[in-house]
Amino acid sequence: MPRATHSTSLRRRLEAASAAVGAVSVAVCILAPSTALKAAAAAVAIAVVAGLWILLRQAALLSGSLVDSDARLRAVAAEQEALLAAEREARTEAESARKTLLEENQQLHDLDRMKDDFVAAVSHELRTPLTSITGYLELVLDGEAGALNAEQIQFLGVAQRNTGRLLRLVGDLLFVARVEAGKMALDTSPVDLHTLVFESVEAASLGAEAKEIELLLSTDAIDPIEADPARLAQVIDNLVSNAIKFTPRGGRVEVRSFAEGGYAVVEVGDTGMGISAEDQAQLFERFFRTESATSSAIQGTGLGLAIAKAIVEAHGGEILVESQVGSGTTFRVTLPLGAVASPERVAVQAAS
């Protein structure tokens, strides 16, 4: 039975009892043989009725309190039900959003894989004719098709340089595709890091002189490291050429190599335009180019640093960058002094 109904029933019983007591008291007063007995009966009746009316008042108060309490409980129950309904709806929406996100991520992954497959296929198709063009240009420049005048040699030299640039781009695209597929290979052997650094700086010296950039080299004695010399030279060449490319005329580029805490370290620092913190977060992503490089129309594909990072990590090392806009940039490569792996040819699973 509801609490409000129970309280009403109790009040009615008290009212009936009070009336019955009143009636009994009247009868006693009438039938009592003496005045004293009548007075006593009247006093008892008054006391009983007063007590019953007090109980009746308390019952009334209790009834109102119970009604209010019951209303509050119903309101709380309704609010809880609304909250539960909202929670169920939110969970349904969250689950739907999660499924949608998973589907979109899968679609993006499939599109990215299709793009990589397409780039790899096109790169393979381009490499063969470009190699053929390069070979024939070399034959013509060597005079195999007859003597050339100075102007012809100049024109053919331009064609040869641009063909070489295209071949390097194709090679970079194929390398990235192999990294993504986990098929990058290292041909390791003991490597003298000092020699690699020296050769890289020597090859870049003409470009530095053309821009009147001071190119400095500082090397310490380092034990040979187990590495792929061609791939490691590719990393150092990229860092040095980038430093010269992004340093204005009259600036300075410094290349350092030394051993530190069980690692061989190569640092390439410049006094160039610097890299913003936002760009540094994406610097090693494929095809990324900094805002300053784009606005300054500096040529590049955005693949060099992504390739360098993959090569360094395949050797068990790390590549880091420190830079401030307008204050230059320093790249730091650390490589373990111990052997990378026992086999001479190591297939490296690279993270995409």
N, C-alpha and C positions, 0 to 999 in steps of 0.2 A: 504494500500500500504506500502511496506517495506520502512524504512527510507532511505536506500541507493538509491533506485529507485526514490523516491521523490526528493532527492537532485540532482540527475542527470538530471531529468526533469526540475528542477528550473534553473540549469546551462545552459541548452539548450535554455530556454526562454530568459535568460539574454543575451546570445550571439546573438539571433535573434533580440532583441530589440536594442542592440548596433549597429548591421548592419543596421537596419531600420533608426536609428538616423543619422548614417553616410550618408546614401543615401539622407535623407531629407536635411541634411546640405549642401550637394553638390548641390542639386537642388536649394536651397535658394540662395546659393552663385552665381549660374549661372543666376538666374532670378532676383536677387536683382537689383534695378535701380541705386543705388549709391554705391560707394566704402565703405562708412561708414557702410551702412546697411549690405554689404557683410562681412565686418570685424566683426561686432556684431554677425551675424549669425554663422560665423566660430568659434568665441569665445564660444558661447552658445553650439555649437555642440561638441567642444573639452571638455568643462566642463561636458556635459551629458555623453559623451563616457567614460571620466575618471571615473565618478561616477559609470557607469555601470560596468567598468572593476574592480573597487574596490569591488563592490558587487559580481562580478563573482569570484574574488579571495577568498572572504569570503565564498562564496558558496562552492568553491572547498575545502577549509579547513574544513568547516562544513561537507562536504560529507565524507572526510577521517575520521574525528572524529566519525561520525555516523557509518561508516563501522567498525572501531575499537571497538566502544561501542557495536555494534550488535554482533560482534565476541565474545567479552567478555561475553555478556549476554548468548550467546549460550553455551559457555564453562561452565559458572556457572550453567546453566540449566542442561547440561549434567552431571556435577559433582553431583548436587542435585539428579538427577535421579539415578545415580550410588549409592549414599549414601542410598536412599530410598530402592533400590533393596537389598543392603547389610543388611539394617535393617530388611527388610522382611525375608531375608534368616536366619539372626541371631535369629529372633523371632521364626521361624519355628524350627530351631535346638534346641533352648532353650525349646520349648514346647515338642519336641520329647524327649529330655533328662529328662525333668520333669516327663513325663509319664513312661519312662523307670525306673527312680529312684523309683517312686511310686510302680511299679510292682515288682521291686527287693526287696523293703522294705516289701511289702506284702508277698512275698515268704519267706523272712527271718523270718517274724513274724509267718508264718504258720509252718516253720521248727522248730522254737523255741518252739511253742506250742506242736508240735508233740514230740519233745524231752522231754518236761516236762511231757506230758502224758505217754511217755514210761518209764521215770524214776519213776514216781508215780506207774505205774502198776508193774514194776519189784520190786520196794521197798515193795509193798504190798505182792507180792509173796515170797519175801525173809524173811519177818518178821515172818511169821508163822513157817517155819522150824527152823529158828534161835532161836525163843522162845522155841520150843520143845527141841532143842539140849541143850540150857541153862538149862532147867528144868531137863533133864536126867543127865547132868553133875553134877548138884547140888545133885541129888539123889545118884549118885555113890560116890561123895566126902563125903557125909554124912554116907557112909557105908551101904547103903540100899542093895547093891549087894554083900556085903562081905567086909572083912577087906582089906585094901590097905597098901602096903609098901610105904616107903618114896619116892622112885623113881616114883611109879605110881601116887602118890599124886602130885608130881612136874609136871609130864607130863599133868595130867588132869587140873592142875591149869593154865598151859600155854594155853591149849585149851579153858578153861573158860574165860580167859582174852581176847583172840582174838575173841571169840564169842561175848563177851560184846562190843568189839570195833566195830564189824560189826553191832551189833544191834544199837549202837549209830549213826553210819553212816547212816543206813537205816532210823532211826528216823529223822536225819537232812534232808535227802532227802525228806521225806514225809512232814516235816515242811515247807521246801522251796516250795514244790508243793502247799501246802495250802495257803501260803502267795501269790504266784503268782495267785492263783485262787480267792483271796480275801476272803478266808474262815478261816483265823486264828482267834482263839477265846481266850479271856482272862477271867480267873476266878478270879475276883478281890475281895479283902478284905483288911482291914487295915493291913499294913505291917510295922514291925519294921526294918528299913534299917540297923541299927547297928547289929542286930542279923544275918541278911543275910550276911553282910560283914565279921563278925567274923567267922561264920561257913565256909565260902569260904576260908578264910585265914587258918583256922585250918585244913581243908581238904587238902590244898596244902602244908602244912608245911613239910610233909615227903619228897615230891619231891624237895623242896627247900633245905632241909638238905642233901639230896643225892648229890646235886650239890654244896654244901657249899655256898649257896646263902643266904644272910641276908634278911629275910622276915619281914618287919615292918608293923605295923597297927596303925593308928591314927584315932580315931572317936570322933565326937562331938555329943551332944544330938540333936536329930532330931525328930520332931513330926511324928507320923505314917503317911504313905502315902497310898493312895488307889492304889493297884497294884496287879498283879498276882504273888504271891511269887515264884512259881516254875519257871516261865519264867524269872523273874528278877534274881533269883539265877543262872539260866543258863547263863545270860549275865555276871554277876560278876565272875562266875567260869571260863568262857572262857577268860576273860581279865587277870585274875590272872594266869591261867595256861599258857597262851601265854607269859606273862611277864617272867615267870620262864623258859619256853622253849627257848626263844630267848635271854636270858641273860647268858653269859659265866660263868663258874665256878668261884666262889669267888666274884660275883657281888652282887647287891642289888636291891630288889623290895620293893616298899613302896605303901601301900594301904591306902587311906584317904577317909573319908566320913564326910560331914558337910552340913549345910544349908547356902544358899546364895541367897538373893534377891527373896524370894518366891519359891525357888527351892531346892530340895535335890540334892547334888552333890556327886558323887563317882569318885575318881581319882586313877588310877593305873599307877605308874611310874616305870621305870626300867633303869638300866645302860647297856642295851644290845647293839646289833649291830646297832640299828637305822633303819630308813626307808627313802629311797630317796624321793624327791619331786615328781618324776614321778610315783613311786609306790603308794604314798599316794593318788594320784588322782583316783586310781582304787581299793583302799584297801578294800572297802565295797562291791565290786562286787562279784557275785557268782563264786566260783571255782578259784578266783584269788589268786595267791601266789607270794610273793615278790621274786625278783631276788636273794636276799641274802638267803632266806629260801630254794630256789631251789638249789643254789650252795652249801649250807651247808648240804644238804640232811636231812633237818629237816622235820619230818613227819607232815602231815596235809592234809586236803581235800580242804581248801579254802572256806569253808562254814560258819565257826564259826562267823566271823565278819559280814557277810551278814545277818545271823540270828540275831545277837546281834542288829544290826541297825534296823531290822524290829520290834523286840520286843520293843526297846526303843521308836521308833517313834509311835508304837501302843499305848504306854502309854502317848503320848503327849510330849515326851522328845526329847533329841538330844544327839548324840554321836560324839565327835570330837577327832582329834589326832594331837599331836605336836611331831615332831621328827626331828633329824638330824643324818645323817650317822655317826656312831662311838660315838655318845653322848647319846644314849638311846631314849626311847619313853615314852610318857605320853598319856593315853586315859582318856577322861573326859566325864562322863555321867551326864546329868542334867535331873531331873524329877520334874514335878510340885508337889507342896505340897498339892494342892487341889485334889478333887476326879476326877478320869479319866472319869467316867460316872456313871449314877444311877443304871442300871441293874447290877446284880452280874455276869452275863455272857454276854460279849460284843463281838459281831462279828465285826471284824475290817477289813475294806477294805484297803488292802495294795497295794501300787503302785508297778508295775512290773519294 
